[in-house]
Amino acid sequence: MLAKLQLDTTCFPILGSTRTSPSTGFPSLEKLELITRDRKHRVLNGGGFKKGFGEIRRPNNGNGGSVVHGVGLKKRGFGKNPDEEKGLEDVGNGGFVERKELGVELGGNGVVKKVQTTCSTKWLSYGGCIPAMLMAVEEVEDLDEALKPWEERLSNKERSIILKEQKSWMRALEIFEWFKRKGCYEVHVIHYNIVLRILGKAKKWRHLRSVWDEMNVERIEPINSTYGTLIDVYSKGGFEKEALVWLQRMTKQGMKPDEVTMVIVLQLYKKAGEYRKAEEFFDKWSESALHSHGSLSTHTYNTLIDTHGKAGRLKEASEIFALMLREGIAPTTVTFNTMIHICGNHGQLSEVDSLMQKMEEVRCPPDTRTYNILISLHARHDNIDMATNYFAKMKEACLEPDPVSYRTLLYAYSVRHMVSKAEELVSEMDERGLEIDEFTQSALTRMYIEAGLLEKSWVWFMRFHLSGKMGSDCYAANIDAYGERGHVLEAEKVFSCCQEVKKLSVLEFNVMIKAYGVGKHYSRACQLFDSMESHGVIPDRCSYSSLIQILASSDMPHAAMPYLKNMHESGLVLDCIPYCAVISSFTKLGQLETAEEVYKQMVGFNVQPDVIVFGVLINAFAEVGSVKEALSYADAMKKAGFPGNTVIYNTLIKLYTKVGLLKEAEETYKLLQSSEDGPSIYASNCMIDLYSERCMVKPAEKLFDSLKSKGDANEFTFAMMLCMYKGMGRFEEAIQIAKQMRELRLLTDVLSYNNVIGLYATYGRFKEVVGTFKEMTRTGIQPDECTFKSLGLVLVKSGLSKQAVGKLEVSVKKDAHSGLQAWMSALSAVVRVNETSYRSMKLNRGTGLSNCVCMVSSCMTLVQTGDQNFDRSKTHMTCCSIGELACV
């Protein structure tokens, strides 16, 4: 993508070069962001300012006056300076400016000759009389006195600058009213724009609206930048909808936003997450604007790239970046930072490397934010070495890591338990005097705990606790860190520390209750909850929900019930989740009647159940085969407007299978097939089970073949098909299924082994019986009574008495290991004898069979004599020897 871009570095200026980029035009003065500056606050003596409009009277030829919109001002009383005649410079028209206070020397006509450091550097850049005017307005409250030297010759530009440079919205409004009151100045729309911006930045919306209304009364037509200002201040003030209303008004007036306003709107949509609208707005704007405005500015490109990035559209962001390069617009560090961040978030680390190379090519040096992004990206992609390397490179580039740099890398070290690395960074921060934020503090506490360094974790916590700077949230995070890992004692100690400094809040109680739940200290959790109000803390919704969940999940729903009742009475039950926890706990304990009572209580309180509550109840009644109750809750769920889901359908099929309702099961299975997730293997196995019980071979085979073709058929699917064929006497098909199960290694459960062994035993395949039994014991699966029943059938069919088989069964109960060896010896002898008998019958026409059976019977009698001196290993050899002799 980006690596394929052919970057022509001659198409835009290199930083520090004399080459210039194509002109893109500059926004007018009133569109620029106001620059705040540090300066001495004006001291107000006397009454100060009155709030509100309509409190200043505009003089009318010295007679009375008319009310104007403005901020009322009481004159301050300045103390008489006994040396006021000293240090004053006559600037004509009877106006004097004190050089010492203003820090200026005036030439003829009040032009600044020399300005001391008390005057803003920016003010000096204006030149002419403007620095003196600004200083006068800053220091002298009475505007008639402050602006008297220049009263009759203030230009529009000078008035705009005076307004724009005001730090206080009240002073700006006062100056604005002074301009209007004089009557000799033209109050231009630009001046209104400046005042609107000042009021918007100060979030004085009532005053702003009053100025807007005044514009309408005075018939001062708003211009493009007026609407741009209003959109900007409302957007940044958090009133996105109002900002869009101003955009609509602008459009109705037939005005098209300029580039600056367009960018403001893009940022507005981006902030609201309306990325599609942002794209549509830009496309619509660019259709007409690009032809008239030429190339876009760097700031616009950066905003477009960032908007696409926030929307997760890497391709579109890369295309804008490529267009920017083709247009010859030099990307800035901000541009590269944005692209690096976007590519990194999409896992395109090779593109990140390419962008870093491009930065070097165009001599656009990375800044601290660049390195912070790189550290974060590589840490997130688990390349901690590369993240560490970029931290070192930042220092090599003579850039000091900021708190974000340290915080990002410290967190990456902490989650990887890189204790020594983290401690090195902490020492470095301490040397530089950088404060460690509370998030990092709790992260390192967790690191020490998870690394098994409990003592170090406590020393680390105490460092911040003793500093007295820990907030309530930080105490809670440390309690949680200990509590989540079962260190209840340490969690209690942190809780006590928080109590000592009187910073206990509901948050500390909540995480401590959680810690007791993790540690299974349920009574202490209840006691702590009950003590909250005595500490002046009121339990919140989380307090109740946490305790109820702890008790319910610990099979203590009865203990949870009083807290559920109190939670409801406190008006904190907003949904059915706490009720669901209690209902689920009762159903788990098999107390379905109580579960129903809680459900009815919940509905009676007008708390609406959700699909999970219905699912719990349907499943609970399905487990016990209560069709009526389960279906009643299924119907109630439909009436409540909840569509069925796969969980509910699977539960219903389980229910129908238990009670043998094939038709209903088939209907529900069709719903599962039409769902997005499709039927589960469990539901499919249930259907095969229903078909098997009714000997419905074709539907069962069709479903079985479908599952096999998809690779979904599991051990139980094959087992049910085997049982169906076996029950119908179709042994060949059943044996084929058993063969497939062994080949696919699907024999992992005692039930499956029993089915296969039982099949072979019934069909007289004794060799396969023994082979399967050996495989079963070799894999560590313990045989059960059903297994020995099938094995006993083999021995009885081979001529062994039922009493002898019974003794074998008793031997397993006495000593499982030796008993299994006895079973294995007997079965092996039977197999050998049967094979010998088959060969003997062929040679001697059956004369050897009775002899072999008698020999095996004698062997088994010896095995089960119960003699105390019985040597089982020798007997095993004897059995084998007898079998071998029988073959001779």
Secondary structure, DSSP 8 states (H G I E B T S, - for coil): -GGG----TTSS--TT-S----------GGGS-------------TT-B--SSS-EEE-STTSS-EEESS--B--------TTTTTTEEE-STT-EEEHHHHTEEE-GGG-EEEE-TTS-HHHHHH-TTHHHHHHHHHH-S-HHHHTGGGGGG--HHHHHHHHHT-SSHHHHHHHHHHHHHHSSS---HHHHHHHHHHHHHTT-HHHHHHHHHHHHHTT----HHHHHHHHHHHHHTT-HHHHHHHHHHHHHTT----HHHHHHHHHHHHHTT-HHHHHHHHHHHHHHHHHHH-S--HHHHHHHHHHHHHTT-HHHHHHHHHHHHHTT----HHHHHHHHHHHHHTT-HHHHHHHHHHHHHTT----HHHHHHHHHHHHHTT-HHHHHHHHHHHHHTT----HHHHHHHHHHHHHTT-HHHHHHHHHHHHHHT----HHHHHHHHHHHHHTT-HHHHHHHHHHHHHHT---HHHHHHHHHHHHHTT-HHHHHHHHHHHHHTT---HHHHHHHHHHHHHTT-HHHHHHHHHTTGGGT----HHHHHHHHHHHHHTT-HHHHHHHHHHHHHTT---SSHHHHHHHHHHHHTT-HHHHHHHHHHHHHTT----HHHHHHHHHHHHHTT-HHHHHHHHHHHHHTT----HHHHHHHHHHHHHHT-HHHHHHHHHHHHHSSS---HHHHHHHHHHHHHTT-HHHHHHHHHHHHHHT---HHHHHHHHHHHHHTT-HHHHHHHHHHHHHTT---SHHHHHHHHHHHHHHT-HHHHHHHHHHHHHTT----HHHHHHHHHHHHHTT--HHHHHHHHHHHHH-HHHHHHHHHHHHHHHHHHHHHHHHHHHHHTTHHHHHHHHHHHHHHHHHTS--TT--HHHHHHHHHHHHHHHT-
